[in-house]
Amino acid sequence: MKIFNDNDFENIKKEPLVAIQFSASWCSPCQALKPVLEKLSHSDEYKEKISFFYADVENEAINVASASGIRGVPTTILYSFGNEIERVVGYPGEAKIKEVLNKCLNL
């Protein structure tokens, strides 16, 4: 999983499928979600199909987080060519995250 900053969003608009975890360092559910997305980003199921990013809403990603309407963390947004196609607020567990990723792969 790559560290995201506001300047990365222009490049993300060129990618077919991107997952960005908007988080904060003080957030316990964010810290629980991060290793799950990290693991999925390296799995054969997703590593060539989805680009995964970690965005700190208080530092590197404050502008994109604000523009994306992030009101709580963690929030994971899936984008296709810069357009939001799915949003997961909170940490619903690995199975639900995989369900959402699979749904987005089949759009």
Backbone as JSON, one array per atom type, in Angstrom:
{
  "sequence": "MKIFNDNDFENIKKEPLVAIQFSASWCSPCQALKPVLEKLSHSDEYKEKISFFYADVENEAINVASASGIRGVPTTILYSFGNEIERVVGYPGEAKIKEVLNKCLNL",
  "N": [[0.85, -1.17, 0.0], [0.59, 2.15, -0.9], [1.7, 5.35, 0.31], [-0.46, 8.02, 0.27], [-0.73, 11.29, -1.09], [-2.07, 14.62, -1.51], [-1.28, 15.49, -4.07], [-1.13, 13.15, -5.55], [-3.62, 12.58, -6.56], [-4.19, 13.43, -9.16], [-2.81, 11.58, -10.76], [-4.16, 9.27, -10.03], [-6.57, 9.57, -11.26], [-6.14, 8.48, -13.71], [-6.11, 5.78, -13.45], [-7.64, 2.51, -13.61], [-8.81, 1.26, -11.31], [-8.78, 2.13, -7.97], [-8.12, 2.0, -4.52], [-8.5, 3.92, -1.69], [-7.58, 4.36, 1.58], [-8.75, 6.5, 3.83], [-7.54, 7.91, 6.69], [-6.49, 8.41, 10.15], [-3.76, 8.96, 12.35], [-4.32, 8.66, 15.07], [-6.53, 7.06, 15.25], [-8.05, 4.15, 16.25], [-9.69, 2.08, 14.89], [-8.82, 2.65, 12.3], [-6.16, 1.9, 12.39], [-6.51, -0.81, 12.72], [-7.66, -1.54, 10.3], [-5.73, -0.92, 8.39], [-3.54, -2.96, 8.21], [-5.02, -5.03, 7.09], [-5.87, -4.08, 4.56], [-3.34, -3.73, 3.54], [-2.4, -6.38, 3.42], [-4.26, -7.4, 1.55], [-3.56, -5.88, -0.64], [-1.27, -7.09, -1.5], [-2.05, -9.58, -2.2], [-2.61, -12.25, -4.53], [-5.09, -12.11, -5.63], [-5.78, -9.41, -5.86], [-3.55, -7.73, -6.39], [-2.63, -7.02, -8.99], [-4.78, -5.75, -9.99], [-6.0, -3.72, -8.5], [-5.01, -0.6, -7.23], [-3.68, 0.28, -4.16], [-3.91, 2.69, -1.57], [-2.85, 4.6, 1.29], [-4.11, 7.21, 3.13], [-3.49, 9.95, 5.12], [-5.64, 11.96, 6.77], [-5.09, 14.23, 8.17], [-2.7, 15.18, 7.42], [-0.96, 14.54, 4.75], [-3.14, 14.22, 2.98], [-5.15, 16.1, 3.27], [-6.58, 17.96, 1.66], [-7.78, 16.47, -0.48], [-9.28, 14.7, 1.07], [-11.09, 16.45, 2.29], [-12.39, 17.49, 0.0], [-13.55, 15.15, -0.85], [-15.5, 14.7, 0.94], [-15.06, 13.46, 3.41], [-16.09, 12.53, 6.53], [-15.72, 11.0, 8.71], [-13.36, 8.68, 10.06], [-12.07, 5.34, 9.87], [-12.43, 5.79, 6.35], [-12.91, 4.22, 3.38], [-12.46, 4.65, 0.02], [-13.31, 3.69, -3.22], [-12.14, 4.31, -6.4], [-12.67, 4.79, -9.88], [-10.92, 5.7, -12.55], [-10.75, 8.23, -11.34], [-13.33, 8.74, -10.52], [-15.64, 8.31, -7.92], [-16.72, 5.13, -6.96], [-17.48, 3.44, -4.96], [-17.95, 3.41, -1.4], [-16.8, 2.83, 1.86], [-17.47, 3.21, 5.15], [-15.92, 3.23, 8.25], [-14.7, 0.22, 9.87], [-15.58, -2.66, 8.66], [-14.73, -5.29, 8.77], [-12.67, -7.91, 7.36], [-13.92, -9.67, 5.52], [-16.15, -8.22, 4.53], [-14.83, -6.07, 3.35], [-13.46, -7.41, 1.3], [-15.68, -8.29, -0.15], [-16.7, -5.84, -1.11], [-14.51, -5.0, -2.69], [-14.46, -7.05, -4.6], [-16.96, -6.65, -5.79], [-16.52, -4.18, -7.02], [-14.55, -4.87, -8.85], [-16.05, -6.28, -10.64], [-17.68, -4.48, -11.89]],
  "CA": [[0.0, 0.0, 0.0], [1.4, 3.36, -1.04], [1.27, 6.53, 1.04], [-1.13, 8.96, -0.63], [-0.8, 12.71, -0.76], [-3.01, 15.33, -2.37], [-0.77, 15.58, -5.45], [-1.32, 11.86, -6.23], [-4.97, 12.4, -7.1], [-4.17, 13.61, -10.61], [-2.41, 10.3, -11.35], [-5.19, 8.28, -9.73], [-7.62, 9.75, -12.25], [-5.77, 7.72, -14.9], [-6.1, 4.35, -13.13], [-8.96, 1.9, -13.69], [-9.39, 0.97, -10.0], [-7.92, 2.56, -6.87], [-8.72, 2.01, -3.18], [-7.79, 4.82, -0.79], [-8.02, 4.35, 2.96], [-8.58, 7.78, 4.51], [-7.34, 7.55, 8.09], [-5.74, 9.3, 11.02], [-2.84, 8.19, 13.18], [-4.89, 8.46, 16.4], [-7.77, 6.28, 15.1], [-7.84, 2.7, 16.45], [-10.21, 1.29, 13.78], [-7.96, 2.88, 11.14], [-4.96, 1.08, 12.58], [-6.92, -2.2, 12.52], [-7.95, -1.72, 8.88], [-4.53, -0.75, 7.56], [-2.86, -4.21, 7.84], [-5.91, -5.85, 6.25], [-5.72, -3.59, 3.2], [-1.95, -4.01, 3.15], [-2.37, -7.8, 3.05], [-5.02, -7.57, 0.31], [-2.83, -5.23, -1.74], [-0.22, -8.01, -1.94], [-2.62, -10.89, -2.54], [-2.74, -12.52, -5.96], [-6.46, -11.77, -6.02], [-5.98, -7.98, -6.09], [-2.35, -6.9, -6.58], [-2.49, -6.51, -10.35], [-6.06, -5.21, -10.42], [-6.38, -2.55, -7.71], [-3.92, 0.13, -6.57], [-4.08, 0.6, -2.79], [-3.25, 3.84, -0.97], [-3.17, 5.01, 2.65], [-4.13, 8.67, 3.16], [-3.67, 10.57, 6.43], [-6.51, 13.12, 6.54], [-4.6, 15.4, 8.89], [-1.39, 15.58, 6.89], [-0.73, 14.51, 3.31], [-4.35, 14.12, 2.14], [-6.19, 16.94, 3.85], [-7.41, 18.61, 0.63], [-8.61, 15.46, -1.15], [-10.24, 14.21, 2.06], [-12.13, 17.47, 2.41], [-13.13, 17.51, -1.26], [-14.27, 13.88, -0.97], [-16.56, 14.65, 1.94], [-14.73, 12.55, 4.51], [-16.61, 13.04, 7.8], [-15.26, 10.1, 9.76], [-12.32, 7.75, 9.64], [-11.6, 5.19, 8.5], [-13.31, 5.74, 5.19], [-12.22, 3.68, 2.21], [-13.17, 4.99, -1.21], [-12.81, 3.1, -4.46], [-12.27, 5.2, -7.54], [-12.37, 4.3, -11.21], [-10.54, 6.87, -13.35], [-11.01, 9.44, -10.57], [-14.74, 8.82, -10.11], [-15.98, 7.43, -6.8], [-17.68, 4.08, -7.3], [-17.9, 2.75, -3.74], [-17.43, 4.01, -0.17], [-17.0, 2.06, 3.07], [-17.15, 4.0, 6.34], [-15.64, 2.35, 9.39], [-13.99, -1.03, 9.56], [-16.6, -3.71, 8.75], [-14.12, -6.62, 8.76], [-12.01, -8.29, 6.1], [-14.86, -10.3, 4.58], [-16.93, -7.16, 3.89], [-13.9, -5.33, 2.48], [-13.27, -8.24, 0.1], [-16.95, -8.26, -0.89], [-16.76, -4.56, -1.82], [-13.47, -5.02, -3.73], [-14.91, -7.96, -5.67], [-18.06, -5.98, -6.48], [-15.93, -3.15, -7.87], [-13.85, -5.53, -9.96], [-17.04, -6.82, -11.58], [-18.51, -3.4, -12.47]],
  "C": [[0.89, 1.23, 0.0], [0.82, 4.48, -0.17], [0.74, 7.55, 0.03], [-0.92, 10.39, -0.15], [-1.67, 13.4, -1.81], [-2.57, 15.37, -3.83], [-0.96, 14.29, -6.24], [-2.65, 11.75, -6.94], [-5.02, 12.58, -8.62], [-3.76, 12.32, -11.33], [-3.46, 9.22, -11.15], [-6.33, 8.38, -10.75], [-7.36, 8.96, -13.53], [-5.86, 6.21, -14.69], [-7.51, 3.77, -13.13], [-9.6, 1.61, -12.32], [-8.38, 1.26, -8.9], [-8.73, 2.52, -5.59], [-7.86, 2.91, -2.29], [-8.41, 4.71, 0.59], [-7.7, 5.71, 3.56], [-8.6, 7.51, 6.01], [-6.67, 8.67, 8.86], [-4.9, 8.45, 11.96], [-3.41, 7.85, 14.55], [-6.09, 7.51, 16.41], [-7.5, 4.78, 15.21], [-8.43, 1.85, 15.33], [-9.38, 1.46, 12.5], [-6.73, 1.99, 11.2], [-5.28, -0.4, 12.42], [-7.15, -2.5, 11.04], [-6.69, -1.73, 8.03], [-3.82, -2.07, 7.23], [-3.71, -5.13, 6.97], [-5.79, -5.4, 4.79], [-4.31, -3.82, 2.67], [-1.83, -5.46, 2.66], [-3.09, -8.02, 1.71], [-4.29, -6.97, -0.87], [-1.73, -6.13, -2.3], [-0.76, -9.37, -2.36], [-2.74, -11.03, -4.06], [-4.09, -12.1, -6.5], [-6.61, -10.31, -6.46], [-4.75, -7.21, -6.57], [-2.16, -6.36, -7.99], [-3.74, -5.78, -10.83], [-6.47, -3.92, -9.73], [-5.12, -1.92, -7.13], [-4.43, 0.59, -5.2], [-3.24, 1.75, -2.24], [-3.73, 4.05, 0.45], [-3.04, 6.52, 2.72], [-4.4, 9.17, 4.57], [-4.44, 11.88, 6.23], [-6.02, 14.38, 7.26], [-3.27, 15.9, 8.34], [-1.4, 15.61, 5.37], [-1.99, 14.6, 2.45], [-5.48, 15.03, 2.61], [-7.1, 17.56, 2.79], [-8.32, 17.62, -0.09], [-9.64, 14.91, -0.19], [-11.4, 15.19, 2.21], [-13.01, 17.51, 1.16], [-13.98, 16.26, -1.45], [-15.37, 13.73, 0.07], [-16.31, 13.67, 3.07], [-15.19, 13.2, 5.81], [-16.18, 12.2, 8.99], [-14.22, 9.16, 9.2], [-12.45, 6.46, 10.45], [-12.74, 5.25, 7.49], [-12.46, 5.26, 4.02], [-13.07, 3.98, 0.98], [-12.5, 4.3, -2.38], [-13.16, 4.03, -5.6], [-11.96, 4.43, -8.83], [-12.15, 5.53, -12.08], [-10.95, 8.18, -12.67], [-12.44, 9.62, -10.11], [-15.01, 7.84, -8.98], [-17.02, 6.41, -7.24], [-18.19, 3.33, -6.09], [-17.25, 3.43, -2.55], [-17.79, 3.11, 1.01], [-16.55, 2.92, 4.24], [-17.0, 3.06, 7.52], [-14.83, 1.15, 8.95], [-14.96, -2.19, 9.75], [-16.04, -5.13, 8.8], [-13.59, -6.98, 7.38], [-12.98, -8.86, 5.08], [-15.67, -9.24, 3.84], [-16.06, -6.34, 2.94], [-13.69, -6.11, 1.18], [-14.53, -8.25, -0.77], [-17.05, -6.97, -1.72], [-15.73, -4.53, -2.95], [-13.92, -5.89, -4.9], [-16.05, -7.34, -6.47], [-17.5, -4.94, -7.46], [-15.17, -3.74, -9.05], [-14.82, -6.01, -11.03], [-17.93, -5.74, -12.19], [-18.25, -3.26, -13.96]]
}
